[in-house]
């Protein structure tokens, strides 16, 4: 097969901090402007440690994982069926405008406009990247096109790959063209990413291979974003599955054994069917933090904000690139200089938060306006 593809990694890992709010000693709400949400003041007997505000997550930093693929290879040269000699100064398509039709689902999107934006890129940069002229005429309903851009959920296996975002013939000479040629583009991506896919695949029909300039467009892998998706904070259950692995780092706990028991009480409460929470949760404890989706640790000071009695740091996926997580993949609870008896309550508070109960009113009763004594009671019973 003489096709060439664009393989993409669409999942972007994010991380952010959050922490509950407690009234300060003067009766006002204690807040701080940091990378974390407003944290509670220290959980002491002289304060009213009630979590009253809805914890939020600040804009996180972004990293991406990209899957490398092999460079495209050409199949044995086919026997020419027609004779075509490009005019001087033109590439494989010759001097006439390349007529492009569009085959797309009837879902309300203006696919022809996206294709036109991609063709305009090459028309405006032909002398820079192609060293010959190229002109396009995008006519969505053209009856006798030179090229068809087909948007589909299923991309043909192209260059041996079955998870590509697009596929196109790799054309370097006019005799290779068998009109109409077809470019396949996977649906479901946002407008900007869709334009990038179309432009990438058109690049192959213009004789460019993976890694050719412009490399940021023609690389075999890249970051693409989907159409808008529901944020994790708007989902009833923002995880892929209800089975969690847990690692407890008791290095800085004042009483490690008792602290571990508190954590188990909290998670057993949810595994047993906490009111308003999913009833099929499981928690399995692991020794390696790299294997854990839930990590519990202890610290002398908060990594989120000064004065926080606890805070949580979430990780997950942002496939639509809007800066908000759409699915959680992990969270870490940091407990700051707490009485051992309060450890379970703080772990439970954050567990409810990341199970979809961001607002305190949505959490199980033990986590709504709990007093100092209630936080240190056997609330799980």
C-alpha positions in Angstrom: 0.0 0.0 0.0 1.3 3.5 -0.9 -0.6 5.2 1.9 0.9 7.3 4.7 -0.6 8.1 8.0 -0.7 10.4 11.0 -0.6 8.6 14.3 -1.5 10.8 17.3 -1.5 10.7 21.0 -4.7 12.4 22.1 -4.6 11.9 25.9 -2.9 14.8 27.8 -1.9 14.2 31.4 -2.7 17.0 33.8 -2.1 17.6 37.4 -3.7 20.1 39.8 -4.2 20.8 43.5 -7.3 21.3 45.5 -8.2 21.6 49.2 -11.3 22.3 51.3 -11.9 25.7 53.0 -12.3 26.2 56.7 -13.3 29.4 58.5 -10.3 31.2 60.0 -10.0 32.2 63.6 -11.5 35.6 63.0 -14.7 34.1 61.6 -13.9 34.9 58.0 -13.2 32.3 55.3 -9.5 31.6 55.0 -8.3 31.6 51.4 -5.0 31.9 49.6 -4.1 32.7 46.0 -1.8 29.9 45.0 -1.7 27.1 42.4 -4.1 25.2 44.7 -7.7 25.9 45.6 -8.4 27.6 48.9 -7.2 25.2 51.6 -8.3 24.8 55.2 -6.5 26.3 58.1 -4.8 23.8 60.5 -7.3 21.3 62.0 -6.9 22.5 65.6 -9.2 22.5 68.6 -9.3 26.3 68.7 -10.9 26.6 65.2 -14.1 25.6 63.5 -12.8 23.1 61.0 -15.8 22.9 58.8 -15.4 22.4 55.1 -18.0 24.8 53.6 -16.8 25.9 50.2 -16.7 23.8 47.1 -13.1 22.7 46.3 -12.0 23.5 42.8 -8.9 22.7 40.7 -6.7 25.3 39.3 -5.4 25.3 35.7 -2.8 22.6 35.7 0.4 22.1 33.8 0.4 19.9 30.7 2.6 17.1 29.5 2.0 14.8 26.6 2.9 11.3 25.7 3.6 10.7 22.0 3.8 7.2 20.4 6.6 7.0 17.8 5.9 5.2 14.6 8.1 3.9 11.8 8.9 6.2 8.9 6.7 5.5 5.8 7.9 3.1 3.3 7.0 2.8 -0.4 5.5 -0.3 -2.0 7.1 -1.5 -5.3 6.5 1.0 -8.0 3.2 0.2 -9.8 3.1 0.0 -13.6 1.9 3.4 -15.0 -1.5 3.3 -16.6 -1.5 6.9 -17.9 1.1 9.4 -19.1 1.2 12.7 -17.3 3.9 15.3 -17.5 3.6 18.2 -15.1 4.0 21.7 -16.5 7.3 23.4 -15.6 7.3 24.7 -12.0 4.5 22.4 -10.9 4.4 19.3 -8.9 2.6 15.9 -9.4 -0.8 17.6 -9.9 0.2 19.9 -12.7 -0.8 23.5 -13.4 -4.5 23.2 -13.1 -6.3 23.6 -9.8 -6.8 20.4 -7.9 -10.5 19.9 -7.5 -11.3 18.6 -4.0 -14.7 17.2 -3.0 -15.7 16.4 0.6 -17.5 13.3 1.8 -18.6 13.8 5.4 -21.3 12.8 7.9 -24.4 15.1 8.2 -23.7 16.2 11.7 -23.9 20.0 11.3 -20.2 20.7 11.0 -18.8 22.6 8.1 -16.3 20.1 6.9 -15.8 21.9 3.6 -14.6 25.0 5.5 -12.1 22.9 7.4 -10.8 21.4 4.2 -10.5 24.9 2.6 -8.4 26.1 5.6 -6.1 23.1 5.1 -5.7 23.7 1.3 -5.1 27.4 1.9 -2.1 26.5 4.1 -0.4 24.8 1.2 -1.4 27.4 -1.3 0.1 30.1 0.9 3.3 28.1 1.7 3.9 26.2 -1.6 7.1 28.1 -2.5 8.4 27.7 1.0 7.9 23.9 1.5 7.1 22.5 -2.0 9.2 24.6 -4.3 6.4 24.5 -6.9 3.0 26.0 -7.2 -0.2 24.3 -6.0 -3.8 25.6 -6.3 -6.9 24.0 -5.0 -10.6 24.3 -5.8 -12.7 23.0 -2.9 -16.2 22.0 -4.1 -17.9 19.8 -1.6 -20.2 18.3 -4.2 -17.8 18.2 -7.2 -18.9 15.5 -9.6 -15.5 14.8 -11.2 -12.9 15.6 -8.5 -9.2 15.0 -8.5 -9.2 14.4 -4.8 -11.8 13.3 -2.2 -11.4 14.1 1.4 -13.5 11.5 3.2 -14.3 12.0 6.9 -15.1 8.7 8.6 -15.0 6.9 11.9 -13.0 4.0 10.4 -9.7 4.7 8.7 -8.4 2.0 6.4 -5.3 0.2 7.6 -2.6 2.4 6.2 1.2 1.7 6.3 0.4 -1.2 8.6 -1.3 1.0 11.3 -4.8 0.6 12.5 -5.1 3.6 14.9 -4.2 6.5 12.6 -6.0 9.8 12.6 -5.7 10.0 8.8 -4.5 8.2 5.7 -3.5 9.4 2.3 -1.6 8.2 -0.8 2.1 9.2 -0.9 2.5 10.8 -4.3 5.7 12.2 -5.8 5.0 12.0 -9.5 2.0 12.6 -11.8 1.9 9.1 -13.2 1.1 7.8 -9.7 -2.2 9.6 -9.6 -5.3 7.6 -10.2 -8.1 10.1 -10.1 -10.0 10.5 -7.9 -7.5 9.9 -5.1 -8.9 9.6 -1.6 -7.7 11.2 1.7 -9.3 9.6 4.8 -9.7 11.7 8.0 -11.0 10.4 11.3 -14.0 12.2 12.7 -14.4 13.3 16.3 -11.5 15.8 16.5 -11.9 19.5 17.2 -11.7 22.0 14.3 -8.1 23.0 14.7 -6.9 19.4 15.0 -9.1 18.4 12.0 -7.5 21.1 9.9 -4.0 19.8 11.0 -4.9 16.2 10.0 -6.2 17.3 6.6 -3.2 19.5 5.9 -0.8 16.6 7.0 -2.5 14.1 4.7 -2.6 16.6 1.8 1.2 17.0 2.4 1.6 13.3 1.5 -0.3 13.8 -1.7 2.1 16.6 -2.5 5.2 14.4 -2.1 6.1 15.1 1.5 7.1 12.2 3.8 7.0 12.1 7.6 9.6 14.4 9.1 9.8 16.7 6.1 9.3 20.4 6.6 7.1 21.8 8.1 8.1 19.1 10.6 5.6 20.2 13.3 2.9 19.4 10.7 4.5 16.5 8.9 5.8 14.5 11.8 4.4 10.9 12.1 3.1 11.6 15.6 1.6 14.7 17.3 -1.0 16.0 19.8 -4.5 16.3 18.6 -7.6 17.3 20.6 -11.1 15.9 20.4 -14.4 17.7 20.1 -15.5 19.1 23.5 -16.2 16.5 26.2 -17.8 16.5 29.6 -15.4 17.6 32.4 -14.8 15.3 35.3 -16.4 17.8 37.7 -19.6 17.4 35.8 -19.7 13.6 35.7 -21.5 11.4 38.2 -18.5 9.1 38.2 -15.3 10.6 36.6 -13.2 7.4 36.4 -12.9 4.7 33.9 -13.6 1.9 36.4 -14.5 1.6 40.1 -11.5 -0.5 41.1 -8.7 1.4 42.8 -5.2 0.6 43.8 -3.9 2.4 47.0 -0.4 3.1 48.3 0.1 4.6 51.8 3.4 6.3 52.6 3.5 6.6 56.3 7.0 8.1 56.5 6.0 11.3 58.3 3.0 9.9 60.2 3.2 10.4 64.0 1.8 6.9 64.5 2.2 4.9 61.3 0.2 1.8 62.3 -2.7 3.9 63.6 -2.6 6.1 60.6 -2.8 3.1 58.2 -5.8 1.8 60.2 -7.5 5.2 59.8 -7.0 5.2 56.1 -8.4 1.7 55.9 -11.5 2.7 57.9 -12.1 5.5 55.5 -11.8 3.4 52.3 -13.7 0.5 53.9 -16.5 3.0 54.4 -16.7 3.7 50.7 -16.2 0.1 49.7 -19.1 -0.9 51.9 -21.5 1.5 50.1 -21.3 5.0 51.5 -24.6 6.9 51.1 -24.8 8.6 47.7 -21.6 7.1 46.5 -21.1 4.2 43.9 -21.9 0.8 45.5 -19.3 -1.2 43.5 -16.0 0.4 44.7 -13.0 -1.8 45.5 -9.7 -0.7 47.0 -6.6 -2.9 46.8 -3.4 -1.9 48.6 -0.1 -2.0 46.8 3.5 -1.6 47.9 4.8 0.3 44.8 3.4 3.9 44.5 3.9 3.7 40.8 1.2 1.0 40.7 -1.3 3.2 42.8 -4.2 5.3 41.6 -4.7 6.6 45.1 -1.7 7.7 47.1 -1.8 8.8 50.7 1.2 10.6 52.3 2.0 12.7 55.3 3.9 16.0 55.5 4.9 18.7 57.9 3.8 21.4 55.5 1.3 21.6 52.7 2.5 21.3 49.1 -0.7 23.2 48.1 -0.9 26.2 50.4 0.3 27.4 53.8 -2.0 26.4 56.6 -3.8 23.5 54.8 -4.6 20.6 57.0 -4.9 18.4 53.9 -5.0 18.8 50.2 -5.4 16.6 47.1 -3.5 16.6 43.9 -5.4 15.0 40.9 -4.1 13.7 37.6 -6.1 12.6 34.6 -6.8 13.2 31.0 -7.8 16.2 28.9 -8.5 14.9 25.4 -10.3 18.0 24.3 -7.5 20.4 25.3 -9.7 22.8 27.3 -7.5 22.8 30.4 -9.9 20.8 32.5 -9.7 17.1 33.2 -12.3 15.0 31.6 -11.4 11.8 33.3 -9.4 11.2 36.5 -6.6 8.8 36.5 -5.1 9.2 39.9 -5.2 11.4 43.0 -2.9 12.0 45.9 -4.0 13.0 49.4 -1.4 14.9 51.5 -2.1 15.0 55.3 -0.4 17.9 57.0 0.7 17.5 60.7 -2.7 16.0 61.7 -3.8 14.3 64.8 -3.9 10.6 64.0 -7.6 10.4 64.9 -8.4 12.9 62.1 -6.5 11.1 59.3 -9.5 9.0 58.3 -11.9 11.9 58.0 -9.6 13.9 55.7 -8.9 10.8 53.5 -12.7 10.2 53.3 -13.4 13.9 52.5 -11.1 13.7 49.4 -12.3 10.3 48.4 -15.8 11.6 48.2 -14.6 14.7 46.3 -12.9 12.7 43.6 -15.8 10.3 43.3 -17.9 13.1 41.9 -19.1 14.9 45.1 -17.2 18.2 44.7 -19.8 20.2 46.6 -19.9 19.5 50.4 -23.7 19.1 50.2 -23.2 16.2 47.8 -20.9 14.3 50.1 -22.0 11.7 52.6 -23.2 13.2 55.9 -20.0 12.7 57.9 -18.2 15.2 55.6 -20.8 18.0 55.9 -19.9 20.7 58.4 -18.1 18.2 60.7 -17.0 19.6 64.0 -13.6 19.1 65.6 -14.8 16.1 67.6 -16.8 14.6 64.7 -13.7 14.5 62.6 -11.9 12.5 65.3 -14.8 10.2 66.0 -15.5 6.7 64.6 -17.7 8.4 62.0 -17.4 5.4 59.6 -19.4 3.3 62.0 
